[in-house]
C-alpha cells in the first residue's frame, strides 16, 4: 500500500493519518503495517476523507499529503489540504495523466473532466510550485510556496 511506503520513509517521530472508506481493504493494509512494524505510527480513520480533514483541529499541519481517491473530489481535497500544509510541504496527487485521457478533448467523462480541472487549477495556482511526473498514470508533485 502507499501508506506502508510513506510510513517506512518517515522518521521515527513521524505520524501518518490515513483516510479510507473500505474496512475490507484496510484490514489487509493493517496486517501489512503490523508485519512491517509501523502500525503504531499510522492512524486510520474510516469514513469520507473530506469529513476527516475538515474535522481536524485548526492547528493541525501536515508536512506531506498523498491524494489517490475519487477523482471528482480532487479539487476539494486539494483546497482542504493546502491550508494545512506547512510552507515547503509537499502534496502528491496520483493519476493526474489519467492514461492520457486528460489531453483527449473528446473524453468528457466525469472523472476525466475532474482531473483536467484539477490539473489546470494546480498549474495556475500561485500558492504552489508543481511538476507532473510521467510515471505510470502520472503523479503531480505540489510544493506549497
N, CA, C and O atoms as a MOPAC input file, in Angstrom:
PM7 MOZYME 1SCF
protein

 N      0.83600 1    -1.19200 1     0.00000 1
 C      0.00000 1     0.00000 1     0.00000 1
 C      0.86900 1     1.24000 1     0.00000 1
 O      2.03000 1     1.19200 1     0.40500 1
 N      0.31200 1     2.34300 1    -0.45100 1
 C      1.05000 1     3.60200 1    -0.43500 1
 C      1.31400 1     4.04200 1     1.00000 1
 O      2.35500 1     4.63500 1     1.28100 1
 N      0.39000 1     3.76100 1     1.90600 1
 C      0.58900 1     4.13800 1     3.30700 1
 C      1.81600 1     3.44000 1     3.89300 1
 O      2.56900 1     4.03900 1     4.66000 1
 N      2.01000 1     2.19300 1     3.53500 1
 C      3.17500 1     1.46500 1     4.02700 1
 C      4.46100 1     2.09600 1     3.50800 1
 O      5.42300 1     2.24600 1     4.26100 1
 N      4.48900 1     2.46300 1     2.24400 1
 C      5.67500 1     3.10000 1     1.67400 1
 C      5.97000 1     4.42600 1     2.37300 1
 O      7.12500 1     4.72500 1     2.67600 1
 N      4.93800 1     5.21300 1     2.62700 1
 C      5.13000 1     6.50100 1     3.30900 1
 C      5.60400 1     6.26300 1     4.74000 1
 O      6.54400 1     6.91300 1     5.19800 1
 N      4.97000 1     5.35200 1     5.43400 1
 C      5.34400 1     5.08300 1     6.83000 1
 C      6.78500 1     4.61000 1     6.94100 1
 O      7.49400 1     4.98400 1     7.87500 1
 N      7.21300 1     3.80300 1     6.00900 1
 C      8.61300 1     3.32800 1     6.02500 1
 C      9.58600 1     4.47300 1     5.76300 1
 O     10.72400 1     4.43600 1     6.23100 1
 N      9.14900 1     5.49200 1     5.01700 1
 C     10.02700 1     6.60800 1     4.69100 1
 C     10.05200 1     7.71600 1     5.72900 1
 O     10.88200 1     8.62300 1     5.65100 1
 N      9.15000 1     7.65200 1     6.70300 1
 C      9.10200 1     8.68600 1     7.74300 1
 C     10.19800 1     8.44200 1     8.78100 1
 O     10.66200 1     7.31800 1     8.96800 1
 N     10.59000 1     9.50600 1     9.43800 1
 C     11.47500 1     9.36200 1    10.57900 1
 C     10.73300 1     8.69700 1    11.72300 1
 O      9.51600 1     8.52200 1    11.65000 1
 N     11.44000 1     8.32400 1    12.77600 1
 C     10.81400 1     7.59700 1    13.88600 1
 C      9.74100 1     8.39200 1    14.62100 1
 O      8.88700 1     7.80200 1    15.28200 1
 N      9.76900 1     9.70700 1    14.52000 1
 C      8.75800 1    10.53700 1    15.19000 1
 C      7.56800 1    10.84900 1    14.28100 1
 O      6.59600 1    11.46200 1    14.72300 1
 N      7.63900 1    10.43400 1    13.02600 1
 C      6.57800 1    10.72700 1    12.07100 1
 C      5.29100 1     9.99600 1    12.39800 1
 O      5.29900 1     8.88800 1    12.93500 1
 N      4.19500 1    10.63800 1    12.06400 1
 C      2.87100 1    10.04500 1    12.23500 1
 C      2.11700 1    10.19800 1    10.93000 1
 O      2.25100 1    11.20100 1    10.23000 1
 N      1.32300 1     9.18700 1    10.61300 1
 C      0.59600 1     9.15600 1     9.35500 1
 C     -0.89400 1     9.01100 1     9.62700 1
 O     -1.31800 1     8.12700 1    10.37100 1
 N     -1.67700 1     9.88200 1     9.01900 1
 C     -3.13100 1     9.81700 1     9.09100 1
 C     -3.62500 1     9.28400 1     7.75800 1
 O     -3.38200 1     9.89300 1     6.71600 1
 N     -4.32000 1     8.14600 1     7.78300 1
 C     -4.87200 1     7.54800 1     6.56400 1
 C     -6.38400 1     7.62500 1     6.60800 1
 O     -7.01000 1     7.35800 1     7.63400 1
 N     -6.95000 1     7.99300 1     5.48800 1
 C     -8.40600 1     8.06400 1     5.36200 1
 C     -8.82700 1     7.06100 1     4.29900 1
 O     -8.24600 1     7.00900 1     3.21500 1
 N     -9.84100 1     6.26500 1     4.61900 1
 C    -10.32700 1     5.27600 1     3.66100 1
 C    -11.77700 1     4.96700 1     3.97000 1
 O    -12.28100 1     5.24900 1     5.05700 1
 N    -12.43200 1     4.38000 1     2.98400 1
 C    -13.83900 1     4.00300 1     3.14500 1
 C    -14.02300 1     2.50300 1     3.33800 1
 O    -15.07400 1     2.07000 1     3.81100 1
 N    -13.02400 1     1.70300 1     2.98200 1
 C    -13.18500 1     0.25700 1     2.93100 1
 C    -12.58900 1    -0.45300 1     4.14000 1
 O    -11.37300 1    -0.47100 1     4.33100 1
 N    -13.45100 1    -1.02900 1     4.93700 1
 C    -12.97400 1    -1.85400 1     6.05500 1
 C    -12.25000 1    -3.08900 1     5.53000 1
 O    -11.25200 1    -3.52000 1     6.10800 1
 N    -12.74800 1    -3.65400 1     4.44200 1
 C    -12.14400 1    -4.86300 1     3.87400 1
 C    -10.69800 1    -4.62900 1     3.44800 1
 O     -9.80400 1    -5.38500 1     3.82800 1
 N    -10.47000 1    -3.57300 1     2.65400 1
 C     -9.11800 1    -3.31400 1     2.15500 1
 C     -8.19600 1    -2.82600 1     3.26600 1
 O     -7.01100 1    -3.15800 1     3.27800 1
 N     -8.72000 1    -2.05400 1     4.18300 1
 C     -7.85400 1    -1.55200 1     5.25400 1
 C     -7.48200 1    -2.64800 1     6.24300 1
 O     -6.45300 1    -2.54300 1     6.91100 1
 N     -8.29100 1    -3.69300 1     6.35200 1
 C     -7.90400 1    -4.83000 1     7.19500 1
 C     -6.64300 1    -5.48600 1     6.63500 1
 O     -5.76200 1    -5.89900 1     7.39000 1
 N     -6.56500 1    -5.57800 1     5.32400 1
 C     -5.35800 1    -6.11800 1     4.67900 1
 C     -4.17800 1    -5.18200 1     4.92700 1
 O     -3.07700 1    -5.62600 1     5.25300 1
 N     -4.42200 1    -3.88700 1     4.77000 1
 C     -3.36000 1    -2.89900 1     4.99500 1
 C     -2.87400 1    -2.93900 1     6.43800 1
 O     -1.66900 1    -2.89600 1     6.68600 1
 N     -3.79100 1    -3.01900 1     7.38400 1
 C     -3.39400 1    -3.05800 1     8.80900 1
 C     -2.45400 1    -4.22000 1     9.08800 1
 O     -1.48500 1    -4.08400 1     9.83600 1
 N     -2.74800 1    -5.36600 1     8.48000 1
 C     -1.86900 1    -6.52900 1     8.68100 1
 C     -0.48100 1    -6.25000 1     8.10600 1
 O      0.52900 1    -6.60900 1     8.71300 1
 N     -0.43300 1    -5.61500 1     6.94500 1
 C      0.86000 1    -5.26300 1     6.33500 1
 C      1.61300 1    -4.27400 1     7.21300 1
 O      2.83200 1    -4.37400 1     7.35600 1
 N      0.89500 1    -3.31600 1     7.80400 1
 C      1.53900 1    -2.34600 1     8.68800 1
 C      2.10800 1    -3.03900 1     9.92000 1
 O      3.21600 1    -2.72900 1    10.35900 1
 N      1.34800 1    -3.97300 1    10.47500 1
 C      1.82000 1    -4.75200 1    11.63000 1
 C      3.07400 1    -5.53800 1    11.26300 1
 O      4.07400 1    -5.50000 1    11.97900 1
 N      3.00900 1    -6.24700 1    10.14600 1
 C      4.14000 1    -7.07400 1     9.70600 1
 C      5.39300 1    -6.23800 1     9.48500 1
 O      6.50500 1    -6.71200 1     9.71600 1
 N      5.22000 1    -4.99500 1     9.03800 1
 C      6.35900 1    -4.11000 1     8.75900 1
 C      6.82400 1    -3.35000 1     9.99700 1
 O      7.85200 1    -2.67500 1     9.95600 1
 N      6.07800 1    -3.45300 1    11.09400 1
 C      6.47700 1    -2.77400 1    12.32000 1
 C      6.20600 1    -1.28000 1    12.34200 1
 O      6.86000 1    -0.54400 1    13.08100 1
 N      5.24500 1    -0.81900 1    11.53700 1
 C      4.95100 1     0.61400 1    11.50100 1
 C      3.53000 1     0.94700 1    11.95300 1
 O      3.13500 1     2.11300 1    11.94100 1
 N      2.77100 1    -0.05200 1    12.34600 1
 C      1.35000 1     0.15000 1    12.66300 1
 C      1.12600 1     1.18300 1    13.76100 1
 O      0.13400 1     1.91100 1    13.72700 1
 N      2.01800 1     1.25500 1    14.71700 1
 C      1.83600 1     2.20000 1    15.82700 1
 C      1.99600 1     3.65600 1    15.40200 1
 O      1.66400 1     4.56400 1    16.16300 1
 N      2.50000 1     3.88200 1    14.20100 1
 C      2.67700 1     5.25300 1    13.71000 1
 C      1.59900 1     5.67100 1    12.72200 1
 O      1.63600 1     6.78200 1    12.19200 1
 N      0.63200 1     4.77900 1    12.47100 1
 C     -0.41200 1     5.05200 1    11.49600 1
 C     -1.76800 1     5.10200 1    12.18600 1
 O     -2.15400 1     4.17200 1    12.89400 1
 N     -2.48100 1     6.19700 1    11.97000 1
 C     -3.85400 1     6.32100 1    12.44300 1
 C     -4.75900 1     6.19300 1    11.23300 1
 O     -4.63700 1     6.95500 1    10.27300 1
 N     -5.66000 1     5.23600 1    11.28000 1
 C     -6.59900 1     5.01700 1    10.19800 1
 C     -7.97100 1     5.51300 1    10.62100 1
 O     -8.47600 1     5.16100 1    11.68700 1
 N     -8.56700 1     6.33900 1     9.76100 1
 C     -9.91900 1     6.82000 1    10.00400 1
 C    -10.78700 1     6.32700 1     8.84900 1
 O    -10.54200 1     6.65600 1     7.68800 1
 N    -11.80000 1     5.53900 1     9.18300 1
 C    -12.74200 1     5.06700 1     8.17400 1
 C    -13.87300 1     6.08100 1     8.04100 1
 O    -14.51100 1     6.46500 1     9.02200 1
 N    -14.09800 1     6.49500 1     6.81600 1
 C    -15.14000 1     7.47800 1     6.55100 1
 C    -14.67500 1     8.40000 1     5.44500 1
 O    -13.53200 1     8.30600 1     4.99600 1
 N    -15.54200 1     9.28600 1     5.00200 1
 C    -15.17500 1    10.22000 1     3.93900 1
 C    -13.97600 1    11.09000 1     4.35000 1
 O    -13.97800 1    11.71100 1     5.41300 1
 N    -12.97200 1    11.11600 1     3.49800 1
 C    -11.74000 1    11.83600 1     3.81200 1
 C    -11.97900 1    13.32800 1     4.03900 1
 O    -11.37700 1    13.92600 1     4.93100 1
 N    -12.85500 1    13.92800 1     3.23400 1
 C    -13.12000 1    15.36000 1     3.40900 1
 C    -13.68300 1    15.65400 1     4.79500 1
 O    -13.31500 1    16.64700 1     5.42200 1
 N    -14.56600 1    14.79400 1     5.26800 1
 C    -15.11000 1    14.97300 1     6.61200 1
 C    -14.00200 1    14.87800 1     7.65100 1
 O    -13.96300 1    15.65400 1     8.60600 1
 N    -13.10100 1    13.92000 1     7.45600 1
 C    -11.98500 1    13.73800 1     8.39400 1
 C    -11.08300 1    14.96200 1     8.39300 1
 O    -10.73900 1    15.48200 1     9.45400 1
 N    -10.69800 1    15.42200 1     7.21200 1
 C     -9.79300 1    16.57600 1     7.10100 1
 C    -10.44000 1    17.82200 1     7.69900 1
 O     -9.82400 1    18.54000 1     8.48700 1
 N    -11.67600 1    18.06200 1     7.31800 1
 C    -12.37300 1    19.26000 1     7.81000 1
 C    -12.64100 1    19.19600 1     9.30800 1
 O    -12.81300 1    20.23400 1     9.94600 1
 N    -12.67900 1    18.00400 1     9.87400 1
 C    -12.93300 1    17.84700 1    11.29900 1
 C    -11.69700 1    17.91200 1    12.17300 1
 O    -11.80500 1    17.83900 1    13.39700 1
 N    -10.52500 1    18.04900 1    11.57200 1
 C     -9.28600 1    18.13100 1    12.34900 1
 C     -9.19800 1    19.47400 1    13.07500 1
 O     -9.75200 1    20.47000 1    12.61100 1
 N     -8.50500 1    19.50000 1    14.20700 1
 C     -8.30000 1    20.78500 1    14.87800 1
 C     -7.63200 1    21.78200 1    13.93500 1
 O     -6.82800 1    21.40100 1    13.08500 1
 N     -7.97000 1    23.05200 1    14.09100 1
 C     -7.43200 1    24.09500 1    13.20700 1
 C     -5.90700 1    24.11900 1    13.18400 1
 O     -5.31200 1    24.47800 1    12.16800 1
 N     -5.28100 1    23.74900 1    14.27000 1
 C     -3.82100 1    23.81900 1    14.37100 1
 C     -3.11300 1    22.64500 1    13.68700 1
 O     -1.88300 1    22.62200 1    13.63600 1
 N     -3.85300 1    21.68300 1    13.16700 1
 C     -3.23400 1    20.52300 1    12.52800 1
 C     -2.55800 1    20.93600 1    11.23200 1
 O     -3.18300 1    21.52300 1    10.34900 1
 N     -1.25600 1    20.61900 1    11.12900 1
 C     -0.45000 1    20.96000 1     9.96000 1
 C      0.25100 1    19.69500 1     9.47800 1
 O      0.70800 1    18.87700 1    10.27700 1
 N      0.32700 1    19.55000 1     8.16700 1
 C      0.98100 1    18.39700 1     7.56400 1
 C      2.25400 1    18.81500 1     6.84800 1
 O      2.35300 1    19.92400 1     6.32300 1
 N      3.22900 1    17.90900 1     6.83300 1
 C      4.43400 1    18.07500 1     6.02900 1
 C      4.22700 1    17.49600 1     4.63300 1
 O      4.84000 1    17.92900 1     3.65800 1
 N      3.33800 1    16.49900 1     4.57000 1
 C      3.17300 1    15.72000 1     3.35500 1
 C      1.73300 1    15.21600 1     3.27200 1
 O      1.13900 1    14.83900 1     4.28300 1
 N      1.18200 1    15.21300 1     2.06600 1
 C     -0.14100 1    14.63700 1     1.83900 1
 C     -0.10900 1    13.89800 1     0.50800 1
 O      0.55600 1    14.31700 1    -0.44000 1
 N     -0.83800 1    12.79400 1     0.45900 1
 C     -0.93500 1    11.99000 1    -0.75900 1
 C     -2.40200 1    11.79300 1    -1.06700 1
 O     -3.15800 1    11.31400 1    -0.22200 1
 N     -2.81500 1    12.16100 1    -2.28100 1
 C     -4.21300 1    12.04000 1    -2.68600 1
 C     -4.31000 1    11.01200 1    -3.81000 1
 O     -3.74700 1    11.18800 1    -4.89000 1
 N     -5.02600 1     9.95700 1    -3.53100 1
 C     -5.34100 1     8.92100 1    -4.51400 1
 C     -6.74000 1     8.44500 1    -4.16200 1
 O     -6.91500 1     7.44500 1    -3.46700 1
 N     -7.72100 1     9.17000 1    -4.64800 1
 C     -9.10000 1     8.95400 1    -4.20800 1
 C    -10.04300 1     9.18100 1    -5.38500 1
 O     -9.62500 1     9.16200 1    -6.54300 1
 N    -11.30500 1     9.39400 1    -5.07900 1
 C    -12.28500 1     9.67800 1    -6.11900 1
 C    -11.85300 1    10.92600 1    -6.88100 1
 O    -11.60000 1    11.97500 1    -6.28800 1
 N    -11.77400 1    10.80000 1    -8.16100 1
 C    -11.21600 1    11.86800 1    -8.99500 1
 C    -12.06400 1    13.13600 1    -8.96000 1
 O    -11.52800 1    14.24100 1    -9.04600 1
 N    -13.36600 1    12.98800 1    -8.83600 1
 C    -14.22800 1    14.16800 1    -8.77700 1
 C    -14.03500 1    14.94300 1    -7.47800 1
 O    -14.49100 1    16.08200 1    -7.37500 1
 N    -13.38400 1    14.36600 1    -6.50300 1
 C    -13.12100 1    15.03700 1    -5.24100 1
 C    -11.75200 1    15.69000 1    -5.14900 1
 O    -11.45800 1    16.34700 1    -4.15000 1
 N    -10.90000 1    15.52800 1    -6.16600 1
 C     -9.53400 1    16.04600 1    -6.08500 1
 C     -9.47400 1    17.54000 1    -5.76800 1
 O     -8.66900 1    17.95600 1    -4.93500 1
 N    -10.30200 1    18.34800 1    -6.41000 1
 C    -10.28000 1    19.79000 1    -6.13800 1
 C    -10.62300 1    20.07700 1    -4.67800 1
 O     -9.99100 1    20.92500 1    -4.04800 1
 N    -11.61000 1    19.38300 1    -4.14300 1
 C    -11.99700 1    19.58900 1    -2.74700 1
 C    -10.89400 1    19.13800 1    -1.79300 1
 O    -10.61200 1    19.81700 1    -0.80600 1
 N    -10.27000 1    17.99500 1    -2.08400 1
 C     -9.16300 1    17.53300 1    -1.23500 1
 C     -8.02600 1    18.54600 1    -1.25200 1
 O     -7.46300 1    18.88600 1    -0.21200 1
 N     -7.70300 1    19.01600 1    -2.43500 1
 C     -6.62700 1    19.99800 1    -2.59300 1
 C     -6.90500 1    21.25300 1    -1.76300 1
 O     -6.04000 1    21.71500 1    -1.01900 1
 N     -8.10200 1    21.79500 1    -1.89100 1
 C     -8.43600 1    23.02500 1    -1.16900 1
 C     -8.53800 1    22.80300 1     0.34100 1
 O     -8.31000 1    23.73300 1     1.11500 1
 N     -8.87500 1    21.59700 1     0.76600 1
 C     -8.93200 1    21.29800 1     2.19800 1
 C     -7.53900 1    21.05800 1     2.77500 1
 O     -7.27700 1    21.39500 1     3.93000 1
 N     -6.64900 1    20.47700 1     1.97400 1
 C     -5.31200 1    20.13600 1     2.46600 1
 C     -4.31800 1    21.28900 1     2.36300 1
 O     -3.48400 1    21.46200 1     3.25200 1
 N     -4.39300 1    22.07200 1     1.30500 1
 C     -3.37900 1    23.10500 1     1.08800 1
 C     -3.22600 1    24.06400 1     2.26600 1
 O     -2.09000 1    24.35900 1     2.63700 1
 N     -4.30100 1    24.56800 1     2.87500 1
 C     -4.11600 1    25.45800 1     4.02600 1
 C     -3.46700 1    24.76000 1     5.22600 1
 O     -2.89200 1    25.42200 1     6.09000 1
 N     -3.55600 1    23.44100 1     5.28300 1
 C     -2.98500 1    22.67700 1     6.39400 1
 C     -1.55400 1    22.21900 1     6.10900 1
 O     -0.89700 1    21.65200 1     6.98200 1
 N     -1.07700 1    22.46200 1     4.90000 1
 C      0.27300 1    22.07400 1     4.51700 1
 C      1.23700 1    23.16900 1     4.94200 1
 O      1.01300 1    24.34500 1     4.65800 1
 N      2.29600 1    22.78600 1     5.61300 1
 C      3.27800 1    23.78400 1     6.04200 1
 C      3.96100 1    24.38900 1     4.81400 1
 O      4.02100 1    23.74000 1     3.77000 1
 N      4.47600 1    25.62000 1     4.91600 1
 C      5.23900 1    26.17700 1     3.79600 1
 C      6.39800 1    25.22500 1     3.45200 1
 O      7.13700 1    24.79200 1     4.33700 1
 N      6.54100 1    24.91600 1     2.19500 1
 C      7.54600 1    23.95100 1     1.76000 1
 C      7.05800 1    22.51700 1     1.81200 1
 O      7.76000 1    21.60200 1     1.38300 1
 N      5.85300 1    22.31600 1     2.33900 1
 C      5.27700 1    20.97200 1     2.40900 1
 C      4.91600 1    20.45900 1     1.02800 1
 O      4.79200 1    21.22400 1     0.07200 1
 N      4.75200 1    19.15500 1     0.94400 1
 C      4.55600 1    18.50000 1    -0.34000 1
 C      3.22600 1    17.75600 1    -0.38000 1
 O      2.88000 1    17.02500 1     0.54700 1
 N      2.49300 1    17.95300 1    -1.46000 1
 C      1.26500 1    17.20900 1    -1.72600 1
 C      1.47800 1    16.45000 1    -3.02500 1
 O      1.86800 1    17.04100 1    -4.03200 1
 N      1.22700 1    15.15600 1    -3.01100 1
 C      1.30600 1    14.33800 1    -4.21200 1
 C     -0.10100 1    13.93900 1    -4.61500 1
 O     -0.89100 1    13.48900 1    -3.78500 1
 N     -0.40600 1    14.10400 1    -5.88100 1
 C     -1.70200 1    13.69700 1    -6.42000 1
 C     -1.45900 1    12.61700 1    -7.47400 1
 O     -0.69900 1    12.82000 1    -8.42100 1
 N     -2.10800 1    11.47500 1    -7.29900 1
 C     -1.91500 1    10.34400 1    -8.19500 1
 C     -2.90700 1    10.38500 1    -9.35900 1
 O     -3.96100 1    11.01700 1    -9.27400 1
 N     -2.55500 1     9.71100 1   -10.42900 1
 C     -3.41500 1     9.52100 1   -11.60600 1
 C     -3.70400 1    10.79800 1   -12.38500 1
 O     -4.76500 1    10.91300 1   -12.99900 1
 N     -2.79100 1    11.75400 1   -12.37300 1
 C     -3.07600 1    13.04400 1   -12.98600 1
 C     -2.90400 1    13.06700 1   -14.51600 1
 O     -3.21800 1    14.06900 1   -15.15800 1
 N     -2.41500 1    11.98400 1   -15.08500 1
 C     -2.41700 1    11.88200 1   -16.55300 1
 C     -3.58400 1    11.03500 1   -17.04100 1
 O     -3.93900 1    11.07800 1   -18.21900 1
 N     -4.16800 1    10.27800 1   -16.14900 1
 C     -5.40200 1     9.54100 1   -16.39400 1
 C     -5.32800 1     8.75600 1   -17.69600 1
 O     -6.20700 1     8.84400 1   -18.55400 1
 N     -4.23900 1     7.97900 1   -17.81400 1
 C     -3.99500 1     7.14100 1   -19.01200 1
 C     -4.00300 1     7.95400 1   -20.30300 1
 O     -4.36500 1     7.44500 1   -21.36400 1
 N     -3.60400 1     9.20600 1   -20.20500 1
 C     -3.54400 1    10.08900 1   -21.36500 1
 C     -4.87900 1    10.70700 1   -21.74300 1
 O     -4.95000 1    11.52500 1   -22.66000 1
 N     -5.92300 1    10.32600 1   -21.05000 1
 C     -7.26000 1    10.82800 1   -21.41500 1
 C     -7.42400 1    12.31300 1   -21.13700 1
 O     -8.29800 1    12.95200 1   -21.72400 1
 N     -6.60500 1    12.87900 1   -20.25700 1
 C     -6.75700 1    14.30400 1   -19.92900 1
 C     -6.46900 1    15.21000 1   -21.12400 1
 O     -6.90400 1    16.36100 1   -21.14500 1
 N     -5.74900 1    14.70500 1   -22.10700 1
 C     -5.46500 1    15.54100 1   -23.28600 1
 C     -6.37100 1    15.21800 1   -24.46200 1
 O     -6.21600 1    15.78500 1   -25.54300 1
 N     -7.31600 1    14.31000 1   -24.25600 1
 C     -8.27100 1    13.95700 1   -25.31000 1
 C     -9.52000 1    14.82100 1   -25.15300 1
 O    -10.33000 1    14.57200 1   -24.26000 1
 N     -9.68700 1    15.83000 1   -26.00500 1
 C    -10.84400 1    16.72900 1   -25.85300 1
 C    -12.18500 1    16.03000 1   -26.04000 1
 O    -13.21600 1    16.54800 1   -25.61200 1
 N    -12.18400 1    14.86000 1   -26.67400 1
 C    -13.43100 1    14.12300 1   -26.86000 1
 C    -13.85100 1    13.36500 1   -25.60700 1
 O    -15.00700 1    12.96000 1   -25.48200 1
 N    -12.92000 1    13.17100 1   -24.68000 1
 C    -13.25000 1    12.44400 1   -23.44900 1
 C    -13.85700 1    13.41800 1   -22.44900 1
 O    -13.15200 1    14.23600 1   -21.85800 1
 N    -15.14300 1    13.32500 1   -22.26800 1
 C    -15.86100 1    14.21200 1   -21.36000 1
 C    -16.45100 1    13.44700 1   -20.16800 1
 O    -17.39200 1    13.91800 1   -19.53000 1
 N    -15.89400 1    12.26500 1   -19.87300 1
 C    -16.35500 1    11.51500 1   -18.70200 1
 C    -16.05200 1    12.33600 1   -17.44900 1
 O    -15.08900 1    13.10100 1   -17.41300 1
 N    -16.87300 1    12.16800 1   -16.44100 1
 C    -16.78500 1    12.99000 1   -15.23200 1
 C    -15.39700 1    12.92200 1   -14.58800 1
 O    -14.85000 1    13.95500 1   -14.20300 1
 N    -14.82500 1    11.73100 1   -14.46600 1
 C    -13.50400 1    11.61700 1   -13.84300 1
 C    -12.43000 1    12.32300 1   -14.66900 1
 O    -11.54600 1    12.98000 1   -14.11800 1
 N    -12.51100 1    12.18500 1   -15.97100 1
 C    -11.52900 1    12.83900 1   -16.84700 1
 C    -11.64000 1    14.35200 1   -16.73000 1
 O    -10.62500 1    15.03600 1   -16.59600 1
 N    -12.83800 1    14.87400 1   -16.77800 1
 C    -13.05100 1    16.31500 1   -16.65100 1
 C    -12.55200 1    16.79900 1   -15.29700 1
 O    -11.93700 1    17.86200 1   -15.21000 1
 N    -12.80500 1    16.04000 1   -14.24600 1
 C    -12.36900 1    16.43000 1   -12.90400 1
 C    -10.84700 1    16.48600 1   -12.80100 1
 O    -10.30100 1    17.42700 1   -12.22400 1
 N    -10.16900 1    15.50400 1   -13.34700 1
 C     -8.69800 1    15.51300 1   -13.31400 1
 C     -8.15900 1    16.65800 1   -14.15200 1
 O     -7.20000 1    17.32000 1   -13.75600 1
 N     -8.76400 1    16.89600 1   -15.30100 1
 C     -8.35200 1    18.01100 1   -16.15900 1
 C     -8.49900 1    19.34100 1   -15.41600 1
 O     -7.59500 1    20.17500 1   -15.46300 1
 N     -9.62100 1    19.54500 1   -14.73600 1
 C     -9.84600 1    20.77600 1   -13.96900 1
 C     -8.85700 1    20.89600 1   -12.80900 1
 O     -8.35600 1    21.98200 1   -12.51900 1
 N     -8.58500 1    19.77400 1   -12.15300 1
 C     -7.59600 1    19.77400 1   -11.07500 1
 C     -6.22800 1    20.19000 1   -11.62000 1
 O     -5.57200 1    21.06600 1   -11.05500 1
 N     -5.80500 1    19.56800 1   -12.70700 1
 C     -4.50600 1    19.89200 1   -13.29500 1
 C     -4.41300 1    21.36400 1   -13.67600 1
 O     -3.38600 1    22.00100 1   -13.44200 1
 N     -5.46900 1    21.90200 1   -14.25600 1
 C     -5.47800 1    23.32000 1   -14.64800 1
 C     -5.36800 1    24.22700 1   -13.42900 1
 O     -4.61700 1    25.20300 1   -13.44300 1
 N     -6.11100 1    23.90700 1   -12.37900 1
 C     -6.04900 1    24.72600 1   -11.16300 1
 C     -4.64400 1    24.72200 1   -10.57200 1
 O     -4.09200 1    25.77700 1   -10.26200 1
 N     -4.07400 1    23.54500 1   -10.41900 1
 C     -2.74400 1    23.43000 1    -9.81200 1
 C     -1.69500 1    24.13800 1   -10.66400 1
 O     -0.82800 1    24.83300 1   -10.13300 1
 N     -1.77100 1    23.96600 1   -11.97300 1
 C     -0.78900 1    24.58500 1   -12.87000 1
 C     -0.81200 1    26.10500 1   -12.78700 1
 O      0.20300 1    26.75300 1   -13.04300 1
 N     -1.95300 1    26.68100 1   -12.43300 1
 C     -2.09800 1    28.13300 1   -12.39400 1
 C     -2.21600 1    28.70200 1   -10.98600 1
 O     -2.53900 1    29.87800 1   -10.82400 1
 N     -1.96100 1    27.89500 1    -9.97700 1
 C     -2.11200 1    28.32400 1    -8.58600 1
 C     -0.81800 1    28.97900 1    -8.08300 1
 O      0.19900 1    28.29700 1    -7.95900 1
 N     -0.83700 1    30.27600 1    -7.79400 1
 C      0.37900 1    30.95600 1    -7.34200 1
 C      0.82500 1    30.54000 1    -5.93800 1
 O      1.91300 1    30.91000 1    -5.49800 1
 N     -0.00600 1    29.77800 1    -5.24200 1
 C      0.36700 1    29.33300 1    -3.89200 1
 C      1.32200 1    28.15600 1    -3.90500 1
 O      1.85900 1    27.78000 1    -2.86400 1
 N      1.54200 1    27.56300 1    -5.09400 1
 C      2.32900 1    26.33500 1    -5.17400 1
 C      3.28700 1    26.35800 1    -6.35500 1
 O      3.16600 1    27.16300 1    -7.27800 1
 N      4.23700 1    25.44500 1    -6.28600 1
 C      5.11100 1    25.11600 1    -7.40300 1
 C      4.85700 1    23.64000 1    -7.66500 1
 O      4.75600 1    22.85500 1    -6.72200 1
 N      4.75200 1    23.24800 1    -8.93500 1
 C      4.39500 1    21.85700 1    -9.20400 1
 C      5.08000 1    21.32500 1   -10.44200 1
 O      5.56000 1    22.07500 1   -11.29300 1
 N      5.11100 1    19.99600 1   -10.51500 1
 C      5.61900 1    19.30000 1   -11.68500 1
 C      4.84100 1    17.99500 1   -11.81000 1
 O      4.53900 1    17.33600 1   -10.81500 1
 N      4.52300 1    17.63600 1   -13.05500 1
 C      3.85000 1    16.37300 1   -13.32400 1
 C      4.91300 1    15.37400 1   -13.77000 1
 O      5.65500 1    15.61400 1   -14.72200 1
 N      4.96700 1    14.26100 1   -13.06800 1
 C      5.88100 1    13.18800 1   -13.45600 1
 C      5.12200 1    12.20800 1   -14.34000 1
 O      4.00100 1    11.81200 1   -14.02300 1
 N      5.73700 1    11.82600 1   -15.44000 1
 C      5.08000 1    10.92400 1   -16.38100 1
 C      5.36200 1     9.47000 1   -16.01500 1
 O      5.61200 1     8.64000 1   -16.88900 1
 N      5.32000 1     9.17700 1   -14.75600 1
 C      5.49700 1     7.82100 1   -14.26300 1
 C      4.12900 1     7.15000 1   -14.21200 1
 O      3.18700 1     7.68600 1   -13.63000 1
 N      4.03100 1     5.99100 1   -14.81900 1
 C      2.78200 1     5.22100 1   -14.86700 1
 C      1.60100 1     6.08600 1   -15.29400 1
 O      1.54600 1     6.52700 1   -16.44200 1
 N      0.65400 1     6.33700 1   -14.38800 1
 C     -0.55900 1     7.07500 1   -14.74300 1
 C     -0.44600 1     8.55800 1   -14.40300 1
 O     -1.44200 1     9.28100 1   -14.41700 1
 N      0.76200 1     9.00400 1   -14.10000 1
 C      1.00400 1    10.40600 1   -13.78100 1
 C      0.86400 1    10.68600 1   -12.31100 1
 O     -0.10100 1    10.26700 1   -11.67100 1
 N      1.83300 1    11.39600 1   -11.77900 1
 C      1.77300 1    11.85100 1   -10.39800 1
 C      2.24400 1    13.29700 1   -10.37600 1
 O      3.28400 1    13.62500 1   -10.94700 1
 N      1.49300 1    14.14300 1    -9.73100 1
 C      1.84100 1    15.55500 1    -9.64600 1
 C      2.43200 1    15.83400 1    -8.27300 1
 O      1.82300 1    15.53700 1    -7.24500 1
 N      3.64000 1    16.41500 1    -8.27500 1
 C      4.29200 1    16.84100 1    -7.04700 1
 C      3.98700 1    18.32800 1    -6.88100 1
 O      4.26700 1    19.13500 1    -7.76700 1
 N      3.41900 1    18.66800 1    -5.74800 1
 C      2.97700 1    20.04100 1    -5.49800 1
 C      3.63800 1    20.50400 1    -4.20500 1
 O      3.40700 1    19.93300 1    -3.13900 1
 N      4.46600 1    21.55200 1    -4.30900 1
 C      5.12500 1    22.11800 1    -3.12200 1
 C      4.47600 1    23.44400 1    -2.79100 1
 O      4.36800 1    24.33000 1    -3.63900 1
 N      4.04600 1    23.56900 1    -1.55100 1
 C      3.45300 1    24.84400 1    -1.12100 1
 C      4.54600 1    25.88100 1    -1.00400 1
 O      5.59200 1    25.63200 1    -0.40400 1
 N      4.30200 1    27.04700 1    -1.58200 1
 C      5.27900 1    28.13300 1    -1.56000 1
 C      5.42500 1    28.71400 1    -0.17600 1
 O      6.20900 1    29.64100 1     0.02400 1

